[in-house]
Amino acid sequence: MDSARLPTEDAELFWERHYRTRRTWDAHVNALLAETAAPLRPGAALDLGCGAGGDAIWLARRGWHVTAVDISTTAVERVRERARELGVADRVATEQHDLARTFPDGEFDLVSAQYFQTPFPLLRGRVLRTAARALRPGGLLLIVDHGSTAPWSWNQDPDIRYPTPTEIAAELDLDPAHWPVLRADMPRRQATGPAGETATVIDNVLLIQRSAGPE
């Protein structure tokens, strides 16, 4: 994906406006995260680009301690409010980060990067490589990207190209002996947009595990 179309200094303003004008905050968990995390023993999770917070709240309600980060102050404030309303505020820590500049501290059993794509300059591979290195031994990095453009997407650039899971893995340049790939595929699903419209979309899925052995 071409991430250099808009100036870096506008990124926070763009996403802040996006979430400040959001009509609804009835967020749901992303299906591929639920599928991956459901069988896991709860631990510490990091939600990169938490947005409306559906994933962070879902994890917290299942016993995970979640660090939810987003570039938008409005997003993290509303996720914090929602966690308090649902009685899981003690398991959700929210942090505002421009991940092009800063990354949250800590070690994690699960790092989730759901649709972590932006029209702004971002060394995404570096961010995701940092996320992989923040995993505890045995921990999982789940990357789910758009593989196609939904009719309701904020980005309708006809020239957009979505990298495949194999290309994403190559960009991360992680030693497969220490970060083996557990899944790399491109499933299709029926998605529902904000106004109830539906469309078939493609997800690019990459699941990497940090080896339990020494590096």
C-alpha positions as CSV (number, residue, x, y, z in Angstrom):
1,M,0.0,0.0,0.0
2,D,1.3,3.4,-0.9
3,S,1.6,5.2,2.4
4,A,3.2,8.4,1.2
5,R,0.3,10.4,-0.3
6,L,-0.3,12.8,2.5
7,P,2.1,14.7,4.8
8,T,3.0,13.2,8.1
9,E,2.0,16.2,10.1
10,D,-1.6,15.8,9.0
11,A,-1.9,12.1,10.2
12,E,-3.1,12.9,13.7
13,L,-5.6,15.5,12.5
14,F,-7.0,13.2,9.9
15,W,-7.6,10.3,12.3
16,E,-8.8,12.6,15.1
17,R,-11.4,14.1,12.7
18,H,-12.3,10.5,11.5
19,Y,-13.2,9.4,15.1
20,R,-14.6,12.7,16.3
21,T,-17.2,12.6,13.6
22,R,-17.9,8.9,13.9
23,R,-21.7,8.4,14.0
24,T,-21.7,5.2,16.1
25,W,-19.3,3.5,18.6
26,D,-21.1,0.2,18.8
27,A,-17.8,-1.6,17.9
28,H,-17.5,-5.4,17.4
29,V,-14.5,-7.6,17.5
30,N,-12.8,-8.4,14.3
31,A,-13.7,-12.0,13.4
32,L,-10.1,-13.1,12.6
33,L,-8.9,-11.8,16.0
34,A,-11.7,-13.7,17.8
35,E,-10.9,-16.9,15.8
36,T,-7.2,-16.6,16.8
37,A,-7.5,-15.5,20.4
38,A,-10.5,-17.6,21.5
39,P,-8.5,-20.8,22.2
40,L,-5.6,-18.9,23.9
41,R,-5.0,-18.6,27.6
42,P,-5.5,-14.9,28.5
43,G,-2.4,-12.8,29.1
44,A,-1.1,-9.4,28.1
45,A,-2.2,-8.1,24.7
46,L,-1.4,-5.0,22.6
47,D,-3.9,-3.6,20.2
48,L,-2.2,-1.4,17.6
49,G,-4.5,1.2,16.2
50,C,-7.4,0.3,18.5
51,G,-9.9,2.6,16.8
52,A,-13.4,2.1,18.3
53,G,-12.0,-0.5,20.7
54,G,-14.1,-3.5,19.7
55,D,-11.1,-5.8,19.8
56,A,-9.6,-4.4,23.1
57,I,-13.0,-4.7,24.9
58,W,-13.6,-8.2,23.6
59,L,-10.2,-9.3,24.8
60,A,-10.6,-7.6,28.2
61,R,-14.0,-9.3,28.8
62,R,-12.3,-12.6,28.3
63,G,-9.6,-11.9,30.9
64,W,-6.8,-10.3,28.9
65,H,-5.0,-7.3,30.1
66,V,-4.9,-5.0,27.0
67,T,-2.9,-2.0,26.1
68,A,-5.0,-0.2,23.4
69,V,-3.2,2.4,21.4
70,D,-4.3,4.8,18.7
71,I,-3.1,8.1,17.1
72,S,-6.5,9.6,17.9
73,T,-7.0,11.1,21.3
74,T,-10.8,10.8,20.8
75,A,-10.5,7.1,20.0
76,V,-8.5,6.2,23.1
77,E,-10.7,8.4,25.4
78,R,-13.8,6.7,24.1
79,V,-12.3,3.2,24.5
80,R,-11.4,4.1,28.0
81,E,-15.0,5.2,28.7
82,R,-16.4,2.1,27.1
83,A,-14.2,-0.1,29.2
84,R,-15.3,1.7,32.4
85,E,-19.0,1.3,31.3
86,L,-18.5,-2.4,30.9
87,G,-16.6,-3.0,34.1
88,V,-13.3,-3.9,32.5
89,A,-11.4,-0.6,33.1
90,D,-8.9,-2.4,35.3
91,R,-7.9,-4.6,32.2
92,V,-7.7,-1.9,29.6
93,A,-4.9,0.6,29.5
94,T,-5.3,3.2,26.7
95,E,-2.3,5.2,25.3
96,Q,-2.2,7.8,22.5
97,H,0.7,7.1,20.2
98,D,1.8,8.1,16.7
99,L,3.5,4.8,16.0
100,A,5.7,6.5,13.4
101,R,7.4,8.1,16.4
102,T,6.7,6.2,19.6
103,F,5.9,2.6,20.6
104,P,4.3,1.4,23.9
105,D,6.4,-0.2,26.5
106,G,6.0,-3.7,27.7
107,E,6.1,-7.4,26.7
108,F,3.0,-9.1,25.3
109,D,1.5,-12.6,24.7
110,L,-0.5,-11.3,21.8
111,V,-0.1,-8.3,19.5
112,S,-3.0,-7.5,17.2
113,A,-2.6,-5.2,14.2
114,Q,-6.0,-5.2,12.5
115,Y,-6.2,-3.1,9.3
116,F,-3.1,-1.2,10.4
117,Q,-3.0,0.8,7.2
118,T,-2.8,4.5,6.6
119,P,-2.5,7.0,3.7
120,F,0.3,8.7,5.6
121,P,4.1,8.1,5.6
122,L,4.8,5.3,8.0
123,L,7.6,2.7,8.1
124,R,5.0,0.1,8.8
125,G,7.5,-2.8,8.6
126,R,9.6,-1.2,11.3
127,V,6.6,-0.8,13.6
128,L,5.5,-4.4,13.1
129,R,9.0,-5.7,13.5
130,T,9.2,-3.8,16.8
131,A,5.8,-5.4,17.7
132,A,7.2,-8.9,17.0
133,R,10.2,-8.2,19.2
134,A,7.9,-7.1,22.0
135,L,6.4,-10.6,22.1
136,R,7.1,-12.9,25.0
137,P,8.4,-16.4,24.0
138,G,5.5,-18.2,22.5
139,G,3.6,-15.0,21.9
140,L,1.7,-14.3,18.7
141,L,1.6,-11.4,16.3
142,L,-1.6,-11.3,14.2
143,I,-1.6,-8.9,11.2
144,V,-4.9,-8.6,9.3
145,D,-4.8,-6.2,6.4
146,H,-7.3,-5.2,3.8
147,G,-6.8,-7.2,0.6
148,S,-9.5,-5.3,-1.3
149,T,-11.3,-2.0,-1.1
150,A,-14.8,-2.1,0.5
151,P,-17.3,0.4,-1.0
152,W,-17.5,2.3,2.3
153,S,-13.7,2.5,2.8
154,W,-12.2,6.0,3.5
155,N,-9.6,5.2,0.8
156,Q,-11.0,4.8,-2.6
157,D,-7.8,5.2,-4.5
158,P,-8.1,3.2,-7.7
159,D,-4.3,2.7,-7.9
160,I,-4.0,1.2,-4.4
161,R,-2.1,-2.1,-4.2
162,Y,-2.4,-4.3,-1.1
163,P,0.7,-6.3,-0.2
164,T,0.2,-10.1,0.1
165,P,0.9,-11.9,3.4
166,T,4.1,-13.3,1.9
167,E,5.2,-9.8,1.0
168,I,4.4,-8.5,4.4
169,A,6.4,-11.3,6.0
170,A,9.3,-10.5,3.7
171,E,9.2,-6.8,4.7
172,L,9.4,-7.7,8.4
173,D,12.6,-9.6,7.7
174,L,12.4,-11.7,10.8
175,D,14.4,-14.9,11.3
176,P,12.0,-17.7,10.7
177,A,13.9,-19.8,13.2
178,H,12.8,-17.5,15.9
179,W,9.6,-16.0,14.5
180,P,8.0,-18.8,12.4
181,V,4.9,-18.0,10.2
182,L,1.9,-20.0,11.4
183,R,-0.6,-18.7,8.9
184,A,-0.4,-16.7,5.7
185,D,-3.5,-16.6,3.6
186,M,-6.2,-14.4,1.9
187,P,-9.7,-15.5,3.0
188,R,-12.8,-13.9,1.6
189,R,-15.7,-12.8,3.8
190,Q,-19.0,-11.0,3.7
191,A,-18.6,-7.6,5.4
192,T,-21.1,-5.1,6.6
193,G,-20.5,-1.3,6.2
194,P,-21.6,1.5,8.6
195,A,-24.9,2.0,6.8
196,G,-25.8,-1.7,6.7
197,E,-24.5,-2.3,3.2
198,T,-22.7,-5.5,2.4
199,A,-19.9,-6.6,0.2
200,T,-17.5,-9.5,-0.3
201,V,-14.0,-8.4,0.8
202,I,-10.6,-10.0,1.0
203,D,-8.4,-10.1,4.2
204,N,-4.7,-10.6,4.0
205,V,-3.8,-12.6,7.2
206,L,-0.3,-13.2,8.7
207,L,0.2,-14.9,12.0
208,I,3.7,-15.1,13.4
209,Q,4.9,-16.7,16.7
210,R,7.9,-15.9,18.7
211,S,9.9,-19.0,19.4
212,A,10.0,-20.2,23.0
213,G,13.7,-21.1,22.5
214,P,16.8,-18.8,22.7
215,E,17.5,-16.5,19.8
